[in-house]
Amino acid sequence: MIVCRTIQELKASLSELRTDRKSLGFVPTMGYLHEGHASLLRRAEEENDVTVLSIFVNPLQFGPNEDLDRYPRDEERDLAIAAECGTDIVFLPSVKEMYPKRPLTTVLVSGITSRLCGASRPGHFDGVGTVVSKLFHLVIPTRAYFGMKDAQQVAVIEQMVHDLNFEVEIVRCETVREPDGLALSSRNVYLSAEQREQAVRLSQSLQMAGDWLYAPGMTAGQLKRNIVSHITESELAEIDYAEFLTYPSLEPIDEQTSTATLEEQTIVALAVKFGTTRLIDNRLFDI
């Protein structure tokens, strides 16, 4: 496995490994890898000739009061996991390497970034679009792999790829969960034992939403109220948002709409804080 810390090293290594007939799978991450990331790497390794992992905690996607400085990092462990998954190249740039000067160019995807995490974290998706665009230009992947735990991020990147004619296939990968249903996240390490116990209400509410969706007389508004009610039974939960939207357009659904009449893919998307730790989760429904 080759570890590159500069853009020059990355380009040189890719030049040696890539041929016209070789496919390249790319997994962009912010590190502190867990089984969710490992599942992306294994799939990329299975479906491509060359697999590239990037590890970069991107400051552009963190707001002034967010957890950039305390975001968990463990380079040695990350490299060990990458090697176990058969990764060929790991790109580990510094902030100075990626942004030698303050960037004056950003990639902004409008519309679908105005809700959910885009509303809660202004500027977040500008940072995501900018760094992913830059990484795509550097790596030039055949396929790029993203977990659906952050379904809005996937929708944003798919829109960017479509609008800017990137020649890369975006591969959606299912959310990997703990045995009790909690979605794997690098931020789970912040949870206290009591917070961790109560955080399972997110996945529970998503499972229950599948039953509520098809209940006689169910409306979009009642579905949301049921979800909020279940989550707030946890005294430690502070809901940022609980939304029922179309996907991937992320358009609101009128609260009076009967769920039985919906004819397009929808998503229940959640963001809930436990103490200072903000967790996200979601579930897609094909009506």
Buried (B, 14 or more C-beta within 10 A) or exposed (E): BBBBEEBEBBBEBBEEBBEEEEBBBBBBBBBBBBEBBBBBBBBBBEBBBBBBBBBBBBBBBBEEEBBEEEBBEBEEEBBEBBEEBEBBBBBBBEEEBBBEEEEEEEBEBEEBBEBBBBBBBEBBBBBBBBBBBBBBEBBBBBBBBBBBBBBBBBBBBBBBBEEEEBEBBBBBBEBBBBEEBBBBBBBBEBBEEEBBBBBBBBBBBBEBBEEBBEEEEBBBBBBBBBBBEBBBEBEBBEBBBBBBBBBBEBEEBEEEBEBEEBEEEBBBBBBBBBEEBBBBBBBBBEE
